[in-house]
């Protein structure tokens, strides 16, 4: 996915740092906002994985650091839960002014509670999704432990969360007490997706059940078996993202055929590799693919390698060509199976090679013809394999014209 680094102002005039994740090579079909957990930032890995799944379906997602956190301005100790909700509304107004009004709110943990509160204040919102969200904000007071007493007595205390120190003031606790979640959830009247893990040790799954019971229809519940509170396992966050993307499409008014389309004036294949790792997104027309490198060379092996795609193209073209020829000649060909392997070999091992001073690319192709074919028919099909367009391309002179795209602020 592509992304833009952005800044917008909260209602106090402070700059909040944001990142807009965008579909690769297409105009967004809809916009969403993702609210992170208490004292977290927009850079949580789980958010990245979930947003990748959403952008693959054409949904752009804005994630930002709440006031006083990450790269945003402001003093965290002066913030409250209500100020977080206010930041969400400011983010929605920014999106509407600069891009398009958001249709989806997503919140993780306390961010989930915040999107439930903010939904009624953002008229464009059509659906809301929560992940590991609390139904009662008093649970956060319990997480503060012995610091709660100090805050109530002295008005402020330093707490340690995830190895970082934060100052919490009494106004934060007072605001939690004044927030009535269940009434807000019941009055929301928007499609709701509740995602929670039964193994969550920070916010118990009972919270999800309470949110679900309070919410009006339509509502959906996804129970995760062994995910932790932060969805720190990559597979868990990718699964949540895939489910959420499928669910959101129904309520954002995105027809399935439109969600698979691209707003391009040409037919180019679009390929994008991000900052971390080698996982690469490929968009070919309405189709989305993933490429990667094997673990042995530093990749994560989440998809075929570039050379796998190269030989796959040859294999697919070969089998399609034989299918077409057999259909045209009415040959009894039931199926074609092509097995390929690419490797680098020394030119000395190649009898037909002109140069013997370096390694060359070699593709081994084995074709299995299934059907009651005569030997002459099999021999003719083998000849036709070399006539497939990709085979001819690989054996012809190829010119690759390369240029740099003008920098338009996209990172």
N, C-alpha and C positions, 0 to 999 in steps of 0.2 A: 504494500500500500504506500501511497505518497502521503506526505504531510506538510503542513505549514506551521511555523512557529508564530504565535500571535500574542498580542497584549490587548486587554480591554479593561475598562474601569468599573469598579464596584460603585455602589451608590454613595460611598464616602469619598469618591475621587481617587482611590488607590488603584494602582495598576496590578492586574492579576495576570499571571503567566499561563498561557494556554497552548495547546497543540491540537490542530485539526487534522484528524486522520481521514484520508480521502481515497476513494476507489482508484485503482491504477488505470489510467487511460480512458476514463469515462466521466461524464458529468454526474454528480450525485443525484440519486432519485429522491432521497429524503435525508434530513439531518437529525442527529440525536445528540444528547448531552450525557456524559458519564461523570457521576459524582463519586469520588474515592472515599475510602474509610477514614475514621478519626485519626488525625495526625499523620496519615499517609500523604503521598503526593501523586501527581498524575503519571509518574513514571513506574508505577507498580507493574511487574511483568504480567500479571493476570489481566490487567486492563489492555495491555498490548495485544495479547492473544485473542481476547474477546472482540476487540475492535477490528482485528484482522478479519475475523469471520464476518463481521457486519459490513466492512468495506467490500468484501468479495461479493456481497449481494447488492452493492450499490448504495449503501447507507454510510454517509459521512458522520464521523463522531468527534465532537469537541470534548476534550478533557482538560481540566485546568486545576491549578493549585488554589485552594481556598485562601482567603486572607490570612497572611502571617505564616504560610507554609510554603515549602519549596522555594520557587523563584518569585513568588508574589510578594507585593509590598504589604505593610501593615504589621501590627503587633498581635501575635496569636493570643496572648493573654487577655486582650481586649475583645476577643471574638466570643460568640455564643452560637448555640445551635440555630437560633433565629437568624443570625448574621450569615451562616452557611446557606440557609434557605434563600436569603436575600441575594447572595452571590450567584446562586443558580438562576434566579430571575434575571439578574443583570447579564448573565451569560446568554440566556435566551434572547434578550433584547438585542444584544450584540450580534448574535447569529442572524436574527431577522433583519437587522439593519445592513449587515455586510454581505450576507449570503442568502439565507432563506430561513423562515421560522422553523424551529425544531418541532418534530412530531413525536419523538420518543425520548423518555427520560429513563436512565439506568443508574442505579445507585448500589454501592457495595457497603455493607455494614452500616455505620452511622450515615453514610452517604445515601443508603437505601431509605432510611427514615426521612432524610432531607428531601428526596425526590417525591416521596409520598406527600409531604407537606407542601412542596412547591408546585405540584401538578395543577392545583386549582388556581394558582396565580399566573399560569402560562396558558393562555387561551388556545394556542396552536397544538398543544399536546394531545395526541390521540391514544397513546398507550404508555404504560409504566412497567418497568421491570426492576425487581429488587434481588440482591444476592446477599445472603447471610445478614439480613436486616433485623434490628430489634423491633418488637411490637410495643415495648414499654421502655422509655428512655431512662428509667430509674436503674436499669441494669448497668448503665455506664458509671453511675455513682459507685456501684459495687466493685467495678474494675479498678477504681482509684484506691481501693483498700484503705489503709490507715490515713492516707492523705486527705480523705473526705473530712474527717474530724478536724484536721488542721485548717482546711479551707473554711469550714463553717465557723471556727473559733477566731482565726486570724485574718480571714478574708482572702487568703492566697496561699498556695503551696507549690513547690517544685516536684514534678513527678517524672519518673523515668519510664519511657515506652520505646521498645525496640532499640534500646541503646542510646536514645536521645532524651534530652531534658526539656520539659515544657512547663510553663507557668500556667496554672489554672486558678482563676479567681471565682469568688462566690457567685458572681453574676452568671457564670456558666451553669452552675448547679441550679440556681434559682430559675433560670430559663428552661432547663430540663423539666423541672417540677411543673412549670406553667404550660408545658406542651402536652396536649391531649391527643395521642396518636389514634386511638380506636375510633373516636368520633370523626377524625379527618379521613381515615381509611374508608369508613362506611359511607361518607358523603362524597367520595371521590368520583364514582360513577364512570370510570375509565377502565378499559381492558387491563388486567394486571397479570404479570407473570412473577411467581414467587419461586426463587431457587435457594435451596438450603441443604446443607450436609447434616446427616444424622450424627456425624462424628465431630461436629463443630464444638470445640471446648471453650470458645470465647462467647458466642451467642448461641444458646441452645436451640435445637430445632423446634421446640415448643413455641418460640417466637414466630416462626414461619406459619405454624398452624393457627396461631391467634390472628395473624395478618390475613390469612386466607379466609378464616371464618368471618372476619369483619367486612371483608371486601364484597362488593356487589358483583354480579355476573356481568360480563364474562371474566373468568379467572382461571388460571392454570397453575399447577404446582409441580415442580421438578425436584425430586429428592435425590441428593447425591449420597453415595454409599460411604465412602471413606475419605472425602476431601477435607482438608483443613480450612480454617477460617479465611485465610488469604488466598486460597486456591493456588498454593505455591507449586503444585505439581502441574507441569505443562499440559498433560493430557486432560486434566480436570478443567482447566480454563478454556482449552480448545473445544471441549465437549459443550461447555456452557455457551460459548460463543456460537457454535453451530446450531444448537437448539434455539437460542435467542433470536438468531437471524431468521430462522424458518418461522418462528412464532410472530416476529415483528412484521414480516411481510404481509400477513393477513390483515393486520390492523392499521397499517400505514397506507393502505390503498395502492399497493404495488402489485400490478398483475404479474404473474409468473413470467410471462414472455418478456415483459418490460424489464424485470429485474435481471434478466439474462442478457439484455442488450447493451450496446455501447453508443455513446454519443460522439462518434468519430466521423469525419468526412472522408476517410479513406479506409482501406482494409488492412492496415498494418497490424502485425502482432506486437503486443506491448509486453515488455519484460522488465521487472524491477527487482533489485536486490537491495535490502536495507542496510543499516549501519552495523548490525550485529549478526554474525554467522553468514552462511551462504544460502540459506533458504531463499528461493527466488519465485516470485509470482509471475505466471505467464497468462496473458489474456489473449485468446485467439477468437475473434468474433464473440459469440455468446458463451464461449467455453473458457473455463478457468482451470489452470494446471499448476502444479508445484514442482520445481526442480531443486536439487540439493546435491551436496557432495557426500561421499561415504564418510563414516566416522574416522576411518584410518587416515584421511587427509584433512581432518579438521571440520568436516561437516556434521550434520545431525542425522543424515540419512532419512529425511522426511519425504523424499521424492526421488525420482530417477535423476541420474546425472545428465549433463549436456550430451555426452556421447551416447548414453542410453537412448535419449530422444533422437539422436542422429540415426542410429541403427534401427530404432523403432519406425522412423519415417521410411527407411528403405524397406523394412519388413512389411509395413502396412501397404506401401505402394506395390510391392511385389504381389502380395496376396490379392489385392483388389484388381490388379491387372490380369492375373490368371483367372479370377472369378469372371471378369468381363469377357475375356476371350472364350472361356468355356461356355458361357451363356450364349454368346454370339454363334458359336459353332455347335451348340446343342450337345456338348460333351457331358458324360455322366460323372461330373466332378461334384462330390458331396461337400468337401471342405478342403481348405488349404491351411497348413500350419507351417510357419516360417520361423526358424530358430537362428539367431544371429549372435555373433560375438565380435567385439572390436578389441584390437590390441596393437601395440607398437612392436614391429619386428625389425630386425636388422635387414638391410637391403641385400646382404649376402645370401639370405635365406629365400630371396625372391628371384626365381629364374627369369621372370619377364620384366624385371625392373631395369631401367637404363642406368640409374645411379646406384652404386654399391658402397657409398661412403657415409651413409647416414641411415637412421631409422625411418621407416615409412609406416603409414597407417594401413592396416589390413583388416578386412571384415570377412569373417567366415559365415557363409549363408547356407543353411540346410533347409531344403523344401520338402515337405511331406504332402503328397497328393492322396487324398482319400476318395475312393470311388472305384468302380469297375472300369478301368481305363485300359485301352490297348497300349502296347509298348510304344507304338508310333505316336499315339496321342500324348503319352507321358513325355516323350522326347520333344515334341512340339511345345508343350507347356514349359518345359525347362528352357527352351530357346526364348520364349516370350518373357521369361523372368528378367532377362537382360534388357528388355525393351520398356520396362516401367520408367516413367518420367524421372523419378528420383534417382534411379540407377544411372540414367543418362546424364543427369545433372552432376552426379558425383564423378563421372568420367569425362566431363567436358570442362572447358576453361570457365572458371567462376570469377566474377568481379564483385567485390564488396565495396560499395561507396560509403564512406564514413564521414560524418560531420558532427560537430558539437551543437546541441540545441541552445538557443539563447537563454540566458539565466532570467527566469521570470519570478524569482523569489521562492521557488519550490525547492525544498531541501530533501 
